[in-house]
């Protein structure tokens, strides 16, 4: 029975042989080869562009690194110069040095124990003590003279 059923069903199905591909025509073969060439050239161009971008970026990194080294070297030089200037400033503003300059060059002395006494350098004392008639002194000289007279 099974065999009979197969015989009945067999004629109703269409019978096909192995699937054949139609042979491509010359135009289709050329078009396929052309597309393959375009793809290959595009990939080659894309690879070249990517390589150029990578080389450019590496060059920029090297350039920035060089500039950074130059700036660090300059910064170290400026720091050394700044340290030297600070050392000179400390030396020039030392209290002992300022006191020596005040005494030697400016004729300054320590104030006496009497409160309110103004001590002027020898040059100023002579100028204030002898006033030539008709000579006009500046306001500062007059103020110092008045203070010297009234504070004694």
C-alpha positions as CSV (number, residue, x, y, z in Angstrom):
1,X,0.0,0.0,0.0
2,X,2.7,2.4,0.7
3,X,4.1,1.8,-2.7
4,X,0.9,2.6,-4.5
5,X,0.5,5.8,-2.6
6,X,3.9,6.9,-3.7
7,X,3.1,6.2,-7.3
8,X,0.0,8.3,-7.1
9,X,1.7,11.3,-5.5
10,X,4.8,11.3,-7.7
11,X,3.1,12.4,-10.9
12,X,1.5,15.4,-9.1
13,X,4.9,17.0,-8.1
14,X,6.7,18.8,-10.9
15,X,10.0,17.2,-11.5
16,X,13.1,19.4,-11.8
17,X,16.6,18.5,-12.6
18,X,19.7,20.2,-11.1
19,X,19.5,24.0,-11.1
20,X,21.5,25.6,-13.8
21,X,22.8,29.1,-13.6
22,X,22.6,31.0,-16.8
23,X,25.9,31.9,-18.2
24,X,26.8,35.5,-17.6
25,X,26.9,37.7,-20.6
26,X,30.0,39.7,-21.6
27,X,28.4,42.9,-20.3
28,X,27.6,41.4,-16.9
29,X,31.2,40.0,-16.6
30,X,32.7,43.3,-17.5
31,X,30.4,45.1,-15.0
32,X,31.4,42.7,-12.3
33,X,35.1,43.1,-13.0
34,X,34.7,46.9,-13.1
35,X,32.9,46.9,-9.7
36,X,35.6,44.7,-8.3
37,X,38.3,47.1,-9.6
38,X,36.5,50.1,-8.2
39,X,36.2,48.4,-4.8
40,X,39.9,47.5,-4.8
41,X,40.9,51.0,-5.8
42,X,38.6,52.5,-3.1
43,X,40.1,50.3,-0.4
44,X,43.6,51.2,-1.6
45,X,42.8,54.9,-1.5
46,X,41.2,54.6,1.9
47,X,44.2,52.7,3.2
48,X,46.5,55.5,1.8
49,X,44.4,58.2,3.4
50,X,44.3,56.5,6.7
51,X,48.1,56.0,6.6
52,X,48.6,59.6,5.8
53,X,46.4,60.7,8.7
54,X,48.3,58.4,11.1
55,X,51.7,59.8,9.9
56,X,50.4,63.4,10.3
57,X,49.1,62.7,13.8
58,X,52.4,61.1,14.8
59,X,54.2,64.2,13.4
60,X,52.0,66.5,15.4
61,X,52.6,64.5,18.6
62,X,56.4,64.7,18.0
63,X,56.2,68.5,17.3
64,X,54.2,69.1,20.5
65,X,56.6,67.0,22.5
66,X,59.5,69.0,21.1
67,X,57.8,72.3,22.0
68,X,57.1,70.9,25.5
69,X,60.7,70.2,26.0
70,X,61.7,73.7,24.9
71,X,59.1,75.2,27.2
72,X,60.3,73.1,30.1
73,X,63.9,74.1,29.5
74,X,62.9,77.8,29.4
75,X,60.8,77.4,32.5
76,X,63.8,75.8,34.3
77,X,66.1,78.7,33.2
78,X,63.5,81.3,34.4
79,X,63.2,79.5,37.7
80,X,67.0,79.6,38.2
81,X,67.1,83.3,37.3
82,X,64.2,83.9,39.7
83,X,66.0,82.1,42.5
84,X,69.1,84.2,41.8
85,X,67.1,87.4,41.9
86,X,65.4,86.4,45.2
87,X,68.9,85.7,46.7
88,X,70.1,89.1,45.5
89,X,67.0,90.7,47.0
90,X,67.5,89.1,50.3
91,X,71.1,90.2,50.3
92,X,70.3,93.8,49.3
93,X,67.5,94.2,51.8
94,X,69.3,92.7,54.8
95,X,68.8,94.9,57.9
96,X,72.6,95.1,58.6
97,X,73.3,96.3,55.0
98,X,70.5,98.9,55.1
99,X,71.7,100.2,58.5
100,X,75.3,100.6,57.2
101,X,74.1,102.5,54.1
102,X,71.8,104.7,56.2
103,X,74.7,105.6,58.6
104,X,77.5,105.9,55.9
105,X,75.7,107.5,52.9
106,X,72.7,109.2,54.4
107,X,74.3,110.4,57.7
108,X,71.5,108.9,59.8
109,X,72.0,108.1,63.5
110,X,70.0,106.3,66.1
111,X,67.6,108.7,67.9
112,X,68.7,109.9,71.3
113,X,66.9,108.8,74.5
114,X,65.0,112.1,74.8
115,X,61.5,111.6,73.3
116,X,60.5,113.9,70.5
117,X,64.0,115.1,69.6
118,X,64.7,115.3,65.9
119,X,68.2,114.6,64.8
120,X,69.1,115.9,61.3
121,X,72.1,115.1,59.3
122,X,75.0,117.5,59.6
123,X,74.3,119.2,56.2
124,X,70.7,119.9,57.1
125,X,71.5,121.3,60.6
126,X,73.9,123.9,59.0
127,X,71.4,124.8,56.4
128,X,68.6,125.3,58.9
129,X,70.7,127.1,61.5
130,X,71.9,129.9,59.2
131,X,69.2,131.6,57.2
132,X,70.5,134.2,54.8
133,X,68.2,137.3,54.7
134,X,66.2,137.4,51.4
135,X,66.8,133.7,50.7
136,X,63.6,131.7,50.5
137,X,63.6,128.1,51.6
138,X,61.1,125.4,50.5
139,X,58.2,124.4,52.6
140,X,59.9,121.2,53.7
141,X,63.0,123.1,54.9
142,X,60.7,125.5,56.8
143,X,58.8,122.6,58.4
144,X,62.0,120.9,59.5
145,X,63.3,124.2,60.9
146,X,60.1,124.8,62.8
147,X,60.2,121.3,64.2
148,X,63.8,121.6,65.2
149,X,63.2,124.9,67.0
150,X,60.0,123.9,68.8
151,X,60.8,120.4,69.7
152,X,63.9,121.2,71.8
